[in-house]
């Protein structure tokens, strides 16, 4: 039995287009912020992981590629799904994110020149100057775009590697956004059950 | 009598990504509160697609000892 396909089953195309667009004009990288704010808003407002479950184009892309036989479909190593690694990676990811914001600030403050590179895996500087055609805004807008595209490309590369080595959506196990939205949902669940408890306590009284 | 199998979720390891629910042919799996996957055992036919897809390998197929 096949599921009826919905519009959101094709969001993997958007993910691919996003990466391609950044190859031609780095300013498109800004759109990637949607992948940060939408999941957080959904988790905070509705207390669900609907983003991961339905709308995450990246997860769909990995599932599709895995479906094409590109994945070994082996279990991920035990450490990768341990809370230490998941939360540790979340913290590391955000530390790197803030470092990137700091670099953006330095360019804005005039302490640094705009560096037209994409940093892969937080280490390798890949020339990316062809995707920069000047900006209508200040240079920090472009610097943030380079930095943010680095984050998106790095996580895609990591996701592709673990897609090949392990299960197709292995990335989902240590995805910082996924870890964060699950944390938010857990917190909401705990507070709502506490509220319910205090409510029944009041009822008992 | 054929052996009955049902998917069981290890909630401790579940990352609530929803891959299982996406591949379930019976729509027997839902993600509860964005925290863990929950299998409706009355709908589960034991095909084990979810277990194969789960990136955290948090689902295993349990053989039911008697008719469920």
Interface residues (C-beta under 8 A of the other chain):
Chain A: X1 X3 X43 X47 X48 X49 X50 X52 X53 X54 X59 X63 X73 X75 X76 X81 X86 X166 X167 X168 X169 X170 X171 X172 X173 X178 X179 X181 X182 X184 X185 X186 X188 X189
Chain B: X13 X15 X16 X17 X18 X19 X21 X22 X25 X26 X31 X33 X34 X35 X52 X53 X54 X55 X56 X57 X58
